[in-house]
Amino acid sequence: VMPATWTPSATPYIPPTDTPRPTFTPVYTSTVFSFASPTASPKPSATPKAPYSAKVEYIASSKYRPEFGCNWVGVAGIVLDKNSAHHIYVQVLLIGTLNGQPINNITVSGTAPQYYGASGFEFQLGDTPVDSTKTLYLQLRDQGGVPLSENIYINTYNNCSKNMVFITFRENK
C-alpha cells in the first residue's frame, strides 16, 4: 500500500480593487438678509437683586428680652413677605467668628414667636457684649438651601444699648 501524499491545490488569484478617495461635501447655510436697517442693541438690564433685603438695627436686648439685661449678646429678627406678613420656616444662617471663636449656626424663622412675632428667630452668642466689625454675616435661605438674600455683614458692640443685632428681612417687591 502506498502512503498518502500531499497534493497542492490551486489558490485563486483575486486582484486588488481601487477604493475611491472621500470627497468634500459642502454644508450650505442660509444667508441672513433683511431690508430693515439694524437697530441699536438693547441696554443690559440691572443685575436682579436677591429676593429678600435686610434692615439691620443695633438695639438694647432689654427691648425684647428684659430678663437678660446686659448679660446677653446676640442676633434676632423677623422675616416678612412683600405684603409685610410673617414668613415662617425660612432658614437663617449665622456664619463667621466672634471673639476668635468660629460661629456656624442655623435656625428657622418662627422659632422665637413669643419674643419677636410669628416669624421671629434668635441666636444667642454669649452673655457679655463684645465689639466686632463685620466678622459675622447672616443669610436667608429656602428649605432647599438656595440663598434668598445677600450676605448681611453685621457688627457687635461692647455696649448694653447695642447688645442685640435686630434684622428685618423683607421680600423685595
Contacts in CASP RR format, 6 or more apart in sequence:
PFRMAT RR
TARGET T0000
AUTHOR 0000-0000-0000
METHOD contacts of the structure
MODEL  1
VMPATWTPSATPYIPPTDTPRPTFTPVYTSTVFSFASPTASPKPSATPKA
PYSAKVEYIASSKYRPEFGCNWVGVAGIVLDKNSAHHIYVQVLLIGTLNG
QPINNITVSGTAPQYYGASGFEFQLGDTPVDSTKTLYLQLRDQGGVPLSE
NIYINTYNNCSKNMVFITFRENK
49 172 0 8 1.000
50 147 0 8 1.000
50 148 0 8 1.000
50 149 0 8 1.000
50 150 0 8 1.000
50 172 0 8 1.000
51 148 0 8 1.000
51 149 0 8 1.000
51 171 0 8 1.000
51 172 0 8 1.000
52 79 0 8 1.000
52 140 0 8 1.000
52 148 0 8 1.000
52 149 0 8 1.000
52 169 0 8 1.000
52 170 0 8 1.000
52 171 0 8 1.000
52 172 0 8 1.000
53 149 0 8 1.000
53 150 0 8 1.000
53 169 0 8 1.000
53 170 0 8 1.000
53 172 0 8 1.000
54 138 0 8 1.000
54 140 0 8 1.000
54 149 0 8 1.000
54 152 0 8 1.000
54 167 0 8 1.000
54 168 0 8 1.000
54 169 0 8 1.000
54 170 0 8 1.000
55 167 0 8 1.000
55 168 0 8 1.000
55 170 0 8 1.000
56 152 0 8 1.000
56 154 0 8 1.000
56 165 0 8 1.000
56 166 0 8 1.000
56 167 0 8 1.000
57 165 0 8 1.000
57 166 0 8 1.000
57 167 0 8 1.000
57 168 0 8 1.000
58 155 0 8 1.000
58 157 0 8 1.000
58 162 0 8 1.000
58 164 0 8 1.000
58 165 0 8 1.000
58 166 0 8 1.000
59 161 0 8 1.000
59 162 0 8 1.000
59 164 0 8 1.000
59 166 0 8 1.000
60 69 0 8 1.000
60 160 0 8 1.000
60 161 0 8 1.000
60 162 0 8 1.000
60 163 0 8 1.000
60 164 0 8 1.000
61 68 0 8 1.000
61 69 0 8 1.000
61 70 0 8 1.000
61 72 0 8 1.000
61 73 0 8 1.000
61 74 0 8 1.000
61 163 0 8 1.000
61 164 0 8 1.000
62 68 0 8 1.000
62 69 0 8 1.000
62 70 0 8 1.000
62 160 0 8 1.000
63 164 0 8 1.000
64 76 0 8 1.000
64 115 0 8 1.000
64 116 0 8 1.000
64 164 0 8 1.000
64 166 0 8 1.000
65 72 0 8 1.000
65 115 0 8 1.000
65 164 0 8 1.000
68 127 0 8 1.000
69 160 0 8 1.000
70 129 0 8 1.000
70 160 0 8 1.000
70 163 0 8 1.000
71 127 0 8 1.000
71 128 0 8 1.000
72 124 0 8 1.000
72 126 0 8 1.000
72 127 0 8 1.000
72 129 0 8 1.000
72 163 0 8 1.000
72 164 0 8 1.000
73 124 0 8 1.000
73 125 0 8 1.000
73 126 0 8 1.000
73 127 0 8 1.000
73 128 0 8 1.000
73 129 0 8 1.000
73 130 0 8 1.000
73 156 0 8 1.000
73 163 0 8 1.000
73 164 0 8 1.000
74 122 0 8 1.000
74 123 0 8 1.000
74 124 0 8 1.000
74 125 0 8 1.000
74 126 0 8 1.000
74 156 0 8 1.000
74 163 0 8 1.000
74 164 0 8 1.000
74 165 0 8 1.000
75 94 0 8 1.000
75 122 0 8 1.000
75 123 0 8 1.000
75 125 0 8 1.000
75 136 0 8 1.000
75 138 0 8 1.000
75 154 0 8 1.000
75 164 0 8 1.000
75 165 0 8 1.000
75 166 0 8 1.000
75 167 0 8 1.000
76 112 0 8 1.000
76 115 0 8 1.000
76 116 0 8 1.000
76 120 0 8 1.000
76 121 0 8 1.000
76 122 0 8 1.000
76 123 0 8 1.000
76 164 0 8 1.000
76 165 0 8 1.000
76 166 0 8 1.000
76 167 0 8 1.000
77 116 0 8 1.000
77 120 0 8 1.000
77 121 0 8 1.000
77 122 0 8 1.000
77 166 0 8 1.000
77 167 0 8 1.000
77 168 0 8 1.000
77 169 0 8 1.000
78 86 0 8 1.000
78 109 0 8 1.000
78 116 0 8 1.000
78 117 0 8 1.000
78 119 0 8 1.000
78 120 0 8 1.000
78 121 0 8 1.000
78 167 0 8 1.000
78 168 0 8 1.000
78 169 0 8 1.000
79 86 0 8 1.000
79 87 0 8 1.000
79 88 0 8 1.000
79 90 0 8 1.000
79 92 0 8 1.000
79 109 0 8 1.000
79 119 0 8 1.000
79 120 0 8 1.000
79 121 0 8 1.000
79 140 0 8 1.000
79 169 0 8 1.000
80 86 0 8 1.000
80 87 0 8 1.000
80 119 0 8 1.000
80 168 0 8 1.000
80 169 0 8 1.000
80 170 0 8 1.000
80 171 0 8 1.000
81 87 0 8 1.000
81 171 0 8 1.000
82 170 0 8 1.000
82 171 0 8 1.000
82 172 0 8 1.000
82 173 0 8 1.000
84 170 0 8 1.000
86 109 0 8 1.000
86 110 0 8 1.000
86 117 0 8 1.000
86 118 0 8 1.000
86 119 0 8 1.000
86 120 0 8 1.000
87 109 0 8 1.000
87 119 0 8 1.000
87 171 0 8 1.000
88 108 0 8 1.000
88 109 0 8 1.000
88 110 0 8 1.000
88 118 0 8 1.000
88 119 0 8 1.000
89 108 0 8 1.000
89 109 0 8 1.000
89 110 0 8 1.000
89 143 0 8 1.000
90 108 0 8 1.000
90 109 0 8 1.000
90 119 0 8 1.000
90 140 0 8 1.000
90 141 0 8 1.000
90 142 0 8 1.000
90 143 0 8 1.000
90 148 0 8 1.000
90 169 0 8 1.000
91 106 0 8 1.000
91 107 0 8 1.000
91 108 0 8 1.000
91 140 0 8 1.000
91 141 0 8 1.000
91 142 0 8 1.000
91 143 0 8 1.000
91 144 0 8 1.000
91 145 0 8 1.000
92 106 0 8 1.000
92 107 0 8 1.000
92 108 0 8 1.000
92 109 0 8 1.000
92 121 0 8 1.000
92 138 0 8 1.000
92 139 0 8 1.000
92 140 0 8 1.000
92 141 0 8 1.000
92 169 0 8 1.000
93 105 0 8 1.000
93 106 0 8 1.000
93 138 0 8 1.000
93 139 0 8 1.000
93 140 0 8 1.000
93 141 0 8 1.000
94 103 0 8 1.000
94 104 0 8 1.000
94 105 0 8 1.000
94 106 0 8 1.000
94 107 0 8 1.000
94 123 0 8 1.000
94 136 0 8 1.000
94 137 0 8 1.000
94 138 0 8 1.000
95 103 0 8 1.000
95 104 0 8 1.000
95 105 0 8 1.000
95 136 0 8 1.000
95 137 0 8 1.000
95 138 0 8 1.000
95 139 0 8 1.000
96 102 0 8 1.000
96 103 0 8 1.000
96 104 0 8 1.000
96 135 0 8 1.000
96 136 0 8 1.000
96 137 0 8 1.000
97 103 0 8 1.000
97 132 0 8 1.000
97 135 0 8 1.000
97 136 0 8 1.000
98 125 0 8 1.000
98 130 0 8 1.000
98 132 0 8 1.000
98 135 0 8 1.000
98 136 0 8 1.000
98 156 0 8 1.000
99 130 0 8 1.000
99 132 0 8 1.000
103 125 0 8 1.000
103 136 0 8 1.000
105 123 0 8 1.000
107 121 0 8 1.000
107 122 0 8 1.000
107 123 0 8 1.000
108 121 0 8 1.000
109 119 0 8 1.000
109 120 0 8 1.000
109 121 0 8 1.000
109 169 0 8 1.000
110 117 0 8 1.000
110 118 0 8 1.000
110 119 0 8 1.000
110 120 0 8 1.000
110 121 0 8 1.000
111 120 0 8 1.000
111 121 0 8 1.000
111 122 0 8 1.000
112 120 0 8 1.000
112 121 0 8 1.000
112 122 0 8 1.000
113 119 0 8 1.000
113 120 0 8 1.000
115 122 0 8 1.000
116 122 0 8 1.000
125 156 0 8 1.000
129 156 0 8 1.000
129 157 0 8 1.000
129 158 0 8 1.000
129 159 0 8 1.000
129 160 0 8 1.000
129 162 0 8 1.000
129 163 0 8 1.000
130 156 0 8 1.000
130 158 0 8 1.000
131 155 0 8 1.000
131 156 0 8 1.000
131 157 0 8 1.000
131 158 0 8 1.000
132 155 0 8 1.000
132 156 0 8 1.000
133 155 0 8 1.000
134 153 0 8 1.000
134 154 0 8 1.000
134 155 0 8 1.000
136 153 0 8 1.000
136 154 0 8 1.000
136 156 0 8 1.000
137 151 0 8 1.000
137 152 0 8 1.000
137 153 0 8 1.000
137 154 0 8 1.000
138 149 0 8 1.000
138 151 0 8 1.000
138 152 0 8 1.000
138 154 0 8 1.000
138 167 0 8 1.000
139 147 0 8 1.000
139 148 0 8 1.000
139 149 0 8 1.000
139 150 0 8 1.000
139 151 0 8 1.000
139 152 0 8 1.000
140 147 0 8 1.000
140 148 0 8 1.000
140 149 0 8 1.000
140 169 0 8 1.000
141 147 0 8 1.000
141 148 0 8 1.000
142 148 0 8 1.000
148 169 0 8 1.000
149 169 0 8 1.000
152 167 0 8 1.000
154 165 0 8 1.000
154 167 0 8 1.000
155 165 0 8 1.000
156 163 0 8 1.000
156 165 0 8 1.000
157 163 0 8 1.000
END
